[in-house]
Amino acid sequence: MVVNVLNVAEKPKVAKEISAILGKGKAAHSKGFSKYNPVHKFPYTLNGESCNMIFTSVLGHLMGRDFNENVRKWYSCNPAVLFDEPIRKIVPENMKQIDKTLQQQARTCQWLVLWLDYDREGENISFEVISRCTAANKNLRIFRAKFSSLIPREIYHACANLIPPDKNKSDAAEARCELDLRVGSAFTRLQTLYLQKRIPDLETLIISYGPCQFPTLGFVVDRYWRIEEFVEEPFWSINVSHKRENSIAKFNWERGHLFDHACAFILYEIVIESPVAKVLSVNRKKKDKWKPLPLNTIALQKLASKKLRMNSAKVMEVAENLYRQGFISYPRTETNSFDQGTNLKGLVEIQAPHQQWGAYANSLLQEGKFCRPRNGKSNDQSHPPIHPTKLANNLQKDEEKKLYELVVRHFLACCSEDAHGFETTIAIDIANEKFTTKGLMVTATNYLDVYPYEKWSDKTIPVFNEGEQFTPTDILFHQGQTNPPNLLTESELIDLMDKNGIGTDATIAQHIETIQQREYASKQGNYFTPTTLGLALIDGYKKMGFNLDKPDLRARMEKDLEQIACGKLAKQTVTNKFIAEYREIFEE
């Protein structure tokens, strides 16, 4: 008996790619009810069974969440009611044709295989697909395919090792959706209605609140206020330099600098009166510059923002496109260490024909320079670090070329040796004041040969011998002043969000985009500035005694969501706990 298997991917391009791999390019194609989501059919042997594979897709979430009609209008109820009001899940109008295709195909199938992205959000979409397909056929046997890249080896492996869908991961995503909807809706109505009554210019504007959006804005505002409140202070230091043999050594004062002018000047005069320097020590030691850790989503966003001047939302859009074309692995991952069984040399070999970095890839394999990547501390147990999976010589879009190159060079750097060198530290004494300088001699650049995103070069200083004495070329009394920090860069903002548990690797870019779309902050070049509205909102909540811009509450919530995903906490326990906390703030 031939088994009919309904396969569902998260995007049409993924369904098409997997069908081409499993169907060996011979899949038959037909239209679904949605013009964007065709159906692919081909024979296949799955788990020893002869199967008729039917492959289609959704377009992200199949179902939406909203309150009942009686409370959806802004003036229909006290916003506080929304903390308790039932939430319904429905198939929105723009997804009904996709839903129709799923139900039609499910009726004639015996198995359902889910090819959604293997993360919390993907698992949540999987359970939406399950609910709609089992509504048409309750006897379906349900499996999920776990994969991280659209390459034949991985797709065949996923097919041969089907697993059950993970309800815990889905519940974690569902809990976040419910909390964001309830908290966001209640506070958005409260602040919008309050401000519209008092500021005529805001009559047509929705002043939205989001549990991640406000802490994200809070980081931008906090940096801005630090700059505004900064008071410059003068300081003084003693700068010593000595020129010898066509090189110069610049010595740093052990005290750094002093804010007391009189005290600093007295010490300077003492040094000037006895200007002979004595070399106290000459220490030479090995110095290594470590190669980068394997690339996870946060690291990719920070690196691309800093080195490619690409905003985080664009980074994820381009990375998703590269993934769907099979050029890189799944780009949403917290993992920064490769499993022991990963065929890393095979991945390096794929890059050997490339005109730009192929020679370097060959040297790793043929000259014994290959080294296993460092192990980071993060592992989401779902996907490996981001890495190239297929050679790309003819990418058409400039942004795709740049991001693909970054991913490849980063991966090759991970598979290389650290850079090596020797650092020399010279310590001197002048009238009992201590000064030091450092020189560097790089002996092996190694990973830096393929990784232009980091620099490490020789710093030549003259030769000094312990115990020798000399009169420095210059001893200068220098005045400087403290400077305010710069406005927040996107890379710094991503780092702050990550360290404080605001959003996830999959949502950080979205939250950064939201504060700009809502006109709470703007970005000039690579720097963020809060708008007048953004400043007013944060300032207003602070004056009322609420620290909704601080990350603590959301960070605790994210930790509990992780516990749901691990099966250690129940969804309802977490939602009840945080609804109660936000309600308390709301009612104050």
N, C-alpha and C positions, 0 to 999 in steps of 0.2 A: 504493500500500500504506500502510495506517495503522500508525504506529509506536506500540507500547505503551511508555509511559515511567513508570517507578516513581520517584516523588519522595518523599524522606524528610526531615522536619524534626526539630528537637531536642525540641520540645514539641507536644502536641496543639493548643494554642491557636494556635501559629504556623502549623501545617499548615492549620487551618481558615481563618485570616486570608488566607493566600496563595491558597488555593483559591477563596475568595470574590472576590479581586481578579482572578486569571487566568480564573476561570470566570464572571466578571461576575455573581456571585450565583446562578448556575444549576447549581452542582455538585450531583451526586447523592451522597447519603451512605449508607453501609452500615456494619455492625458489623465490626470486626476480631476476632481471637481474644481480644485484650485489650479489656476493656470501657472502658478509658480512652483507647484509641487507635483511633478510627474510620478508615474509608477514604473518601476523597472522589474522585469521578470527573467529568471534564468534557473536552470536545474542545478542542484548542488547536493553533495552528500554531507549531512550534518549529524554528528554523533552516531555515525553508522547507519543513518536513515536516509533513504532517497527522498529528496525534498524538492518542492517547487517554491523557490524563494521569490517573495513579493516585497519589493523595497520601495518605501516612500519616505516622506519627511514631514516635519512641522517647521515652524518659523520661530523658534524660541518657545516661550510659554504659550501653551494651548488655551489656558484658562486664566481669567482675570478674577480679582477679588474686590468686592465692594460691599457697602452697607445696603440695607433694604431701602426701597424707594421712599418710605415715610421719613427717613432722616437724611436723605441725600441733599436736599435743598439747604442752603446755608442758614436760613432763618427758621428752619423747621424744628430745631431743638436746641437745648443748651449743649454747647460743644462737649461738656463733661460726660454726656450720655454716651458718646462714641467710645469710651473706654470699655463699655459693657455690651453695646449693641451687637447682635449677631452679624457675622460676616458670611456672605454667600459667595460660592465659587461658580462662575458661569463661563460658558464659551462665548466670547464677544463676537460681534457681528463679523468682524474681519477675519475670524478664524473658523467660521461655520462651514466653509467649503472644505477646508482641511479636515475638520471633524467628520464631515460627511464621507470623505474618502476613507478615513481610518475605519469608520463603522462598517462601510460597505465591504472593505477587504477583510475585516475581522470576522465577519459572519461566515466566511468560507474557509477560515484557517483553523489549524489545531494548535499552533504555537505562535507566541509573540516574542520577538527578540528586540531588545531596546539598544540602540546604538547612540544614545544621547551622551553628551560630554560627561566624563566620569568625575564629577565634583558635586557639591551640595545642590547647586542650582540645576545641573543636568539631571540629578536623581529626582529632584522635585518635579521637573518636567516629565520624567519617566512615569511617575505615579499619576500625573494628569493624563498621559497617554493610556496608561493601564485602566484608569477609571472610565474613559470613553470607550475603549475597545471592549472591556468586559461588560459594559452596558449593552453591547450588541451581541456578545458571545461570552457567557460566564464560564465556559468550559476551557478557555484558553490556558495552555501551559506557558508560564512566563519566565523568561530569562533575560539577562543583560550581558552585553559584550563589553569587556574592559580593554581599552586601547588608548594609546597616547600619540600615535602618528598614523598617517594614511599611507603606509608603505606595505607591500604585500606580506612580508614576514610577520608584521605585527597584526595585520587583519586576519590572516590565517590562524595565528596563535589565539586571537580573541575568539574566533569561531570554534576552535577546538577546546576552549576552556571557558565556556559560558558559566556565569555565576547568577545567584539570585539578586534582584535589585535590593538596594540598601535603604530600608525604611527609616533608619535612624538619621541618615544624611538628609533624606527628604524632609523629615520632621524638623531638623535644624533650620533648613531653608524656609519651611512653612512658618516656624515660630518667628523668624526675622520678618517675614512678610506681614504677619499679623501685627507684630509690635510696631513696625514702621507705619502701617496703615492707621492703626488706632492713635498712636502718639502724634504722628505727622498731621492727621486730619484734625484732631482736637486743638493742638497748638496753632496750626495754620489758621483755623477759623477764629480762634481767640485773638491772635495778634493782628490779623487782617481787619476784622470788624472793629477792633479797638482803635487801630491807627487810621482807618478810613474815616472814622467819625471826627478825628482831630486834625488830620492833614488832608485838605481838599485835593492836593496833587496826587494822592494815592487812591482816589476813588475807584479807579479801574484796574488797580494792580493787586494781584494776589501775593501776600507776603508769606511765603511758604516756610514751614519749619520741618526739618528732618533730623532725626536722632544722630545721624552721621554728618549731615550737612552743617549743622551748627558748630560742632567741635572743629570741623575743617576750617570754617570761617574764623573760629576762635583763634586758631594758630596764626592766621594771616593778620588778624586784628592785634593780637598780642605783640607780634614783632613790630607792627606799625606803631603801637603805643610806646614800645621800648625806645624806638628811634625818636619819637616826638618828645619823650620825657628825658632824653639823654642830655646830660650836662658835660661839656668837654672839660677835661682837667689837664693842665700842663704837667709834664714830668721832665726829669733831666737824667742823663746817663753819660757814662764815660766810654767813648769809642776809641779802641786801639787798633792800629793796623801796622803791618810791617812788610815792606817790599824787599824781595831777595830773589835773585836768579830768574828774573822776568815773571815771577808770580807773586801774588800778594796774599797775605793771611789777614783776615779780619777777625779780631778777637771780641768775644761777647763778655760783658761785665757779669760776674757771678751774681751781683745784686739785681741785675736786670735794669730797673730804673727806679728812681726815688721821686716822690711827689713833693718833697721838702727841698726847695731850691738852695737854701743856705747850707743844709747838711750835705747835699750833693756837691756843691761848689767847694766846700772845705775839703772833701775827700779828693776832688779833682786837683786842688792846689797841692795837697800832700803828694799825689802821684807826680805832678809836674816838677816838684822840687827834687824828687828822687826818681828820675824817669828810666832807670835801668831795670830791664825785665830779666827775670831768671826763669829758665824752663824747669818747672817742677816735675813734669812727667810727659812721656811720649808713649801713648798706648796704641798699638795696632792690633785690630781684631777682625775676624771674618764678619762680613755683613751680607745678609741675604735679603732680597726683595721677593716676597712671596707672590706666586702666581695667583690669579683670582680664583675664588670659589666657583663651582658650577652655577649656572645662571637660573635663578627662579624669577617669578613675575615681578616682584618688587625690585630686584636688582636690575632687571631688563628696563623697567620704566625709569629708574634713576639714571642708569648709564646712558640710555638713549636721549633722555631729557638734557643731560649735561653735555654729552659729546656730539649728538646729532641735532640738538635744538628742536626736538620733536616733542610735542606735548603728550602727556600720558594717554589721553584718549586716542590720539592718532597712533601712538605706539601699539596699543592693543588692537586697533582696527587693522593696521598693516600686518601685525603678527598673526591675527586670525586669518587673513587672506593667504599668507605664506603657509600656514598650517593646512588650510583647505586645499591648497595646491600640492600638498605633500612635501614641501621643502623643509619644514621644521616640525618638531614635535609640538604637542599641545602646549599653548603658551600661558595657560593659567595653572600655575603650580607653586606650591610653597617649598618644594623639595630642592635642596642644594647639595645633594650627594648622590652619586651613581651606585646602583646595586652592584654587588660583586660579579654577577653573571652577565652584565652588559658587555656587548661586543664593541668595546671602544675603538680598538684598532680597525675593525671593519668600518666604523663610522668615519675614522680619519682617512682610510683608503678611498672612500667615496670622493673625497676632496682632492685627491692626487692629480687628476687631470686639469684642475682649474689653473688658468693663466696667471692669476695674481698670487695665490697662496699654495698652489699645487706643489711647488718645489719644497716648501717648508713642510707640508704634510708628508711628502716622500722622505724627507730627512728624519722625521720622527720614526718612520717605520723601518727604513733601510740603514740608518746610521746608529740605531740603538738609542735614540734620544727620547723615545716615548716614556712618559712617566704617568702613573695612575693619578687622576685628579685628587685634589684634597677633599676631605669629607666635611661638609657643613653640619650644622646642628638641627636643620629643619627637614622634616619628611612628612608629607601629608598622606603617605601610603596610597596615593592614587596615581600620581604621574611622576616621571623622572624629571630631572632638570631640563630646561629648554636646550635643544641641540639640533644641528642640521641633520636631516634624514635623507636628503636627495641633492645631487649636484644641480645648481642653477646657474647656467651660463648666459641665459638670454631673458632675464627679467626686464620687462618694458618700463615699469614705473620706477622713477628715481628713488622714491622713499622705500620701495620694496628692496631695491638693490642695496641701499645703505643699511637697512635693518638686517637683511640676510647676511651681509658682510660682517656686521657686528656680531651676530650670533655665531657665525663660522669662526671668526678670529678668536672670539672668546672661548669657544670649545677647543680649538687647537692650542690656545694658551693654557687651558686647564690640563691638557695632555702633555705638557712640556715640563722641563725642569724650571725651578726657581732661578732668578738671576742671582749671580754671585759677585762678591767684591770684597774689598778690604777697606775698613774705615780707620783713619788715624785721628786720634784726639790729642791735642797739645794743650797743656795747662801751664800758665805762667803766673808769676807773682811780681807786682810792681808796688813797692811801699805797702806791703801787706794787703793789697787789693788783688783778688784773683780774677783771671780772665781765661777763657778757653776758645779754641777754634777747632774745626773738624775738616778733614779732607777725605775724599772718596776716590778709590780706584776700582772701576768695574772690570772684573776679569772674565765674566761670561754673561752676555745679555740674555741668552736662552729665550724664554717666552716673549720677551720684549721685541724680538725680531719679527713677530707676527702680530703684536698687539700694540698698535699706535696710540691707544687710549690712555696709556701710562708712560711716564718718562722717568728715566734714572740714568744720570750721566756723571762722568768724572768731575770732581771738584779738586783742582790741583792747588796745593799749598806748598810753600818752601819747605826744605828739610831743616828740622830742628833736632838738636841733641839734648838729652836730659842733662841738666846742670849748667848748660851754656848760658851766657848772659849777652844781652844785646840792647841797644837803644832803639825803641820803636820808631818807625818813620813818622807816624802821626799819633798824637794823643789829643783827642778833641772832646770838648764839653758840648754835648748835644741836647737841644731842647726839642721835645716832641709833645704831642697831645693825644689823649685817648679819643678814639673815634667810635661813633655809633655803629651798630651792626647794619648790614645791608638789609633791604627788603627781602622777604622770603622768596627763594627760588622754588621752582617746581620740584626739583630733586630733593631739596630740604623739606618741603611740605610732605612729599611721599614718605620720607624717612620718619618724620614726626608722626604721621598717621599710622605707619607700620609699628613703630615702637610703642605707641599708646593704644593700639588695638582698635583704631577707628577704621571701619570697613575691612574688607578682605583683599587678598591679591586680585580677586575678580571685580571688586567694586570701587577700589580707591580712585581709579581714573574717572569713574562716573560721578563720584562725589565732588571731585575737583571741577569737573565740567559744570555740575549743577550750580555751584556758588557763583560761577560766571554767568550762566544763563539766567539766573534769578537776579542778576545785577547787584549782588552783595559784594563782589570783588571783581577787579579787572586785572588783566595781565599785560604789562608792557615789556616787550622783549621776553626775558625769562623771569621777570619779577612780578610778584602779586602785590596789589594795593587794594585795601578795602574801600568800597564806595561810601558815600555819605549815609546811604540806607543801611549798609552792612555795619558801619560803626554805630549807628543809632540803635540798631537791634541789640547788639551785644551790650552796649552801654545801658540800654533800658532794662534788660534782664538783670544786669549787675546791680543797678540801683534798687531793683526790687528784691535783691538778696538771692537771686537764682544764678547758679553757675552752670547754665545749660550749655555754655560754650566750652566748658572743661571736659576733657575726655574720660574722666573716671567712670561715670555711669555707663557709658557706651562700652568702655573697655571691659567692665565686669560682665556686661551682657554678652559680649563676644566670647568671653571665656566660658560662660554657661552654654552658649550655643554649641561650642566645641564639645562640651560634655554631652549634649544631646546627640551630636553626630557620632560620638564614641559609645553611645548606649548607656551612659552613666547617669543621665538625668532625663526625666520625662518632659516632653514638650509642654504639657499643661502646667507643670510645676514652674517652669521658667517663665512662661508668659504671664501667669498669675503674679509671680514675684515682681516682675518689672512693670507690669501695668499698675500695680499698687504703688510702686515708687514714683512713677511719672504722675499718677493721679494726685499723690500727696503734694508734689511740686505745683501741679496745675491748680489745685484748690486753695493753695496758699495765696 
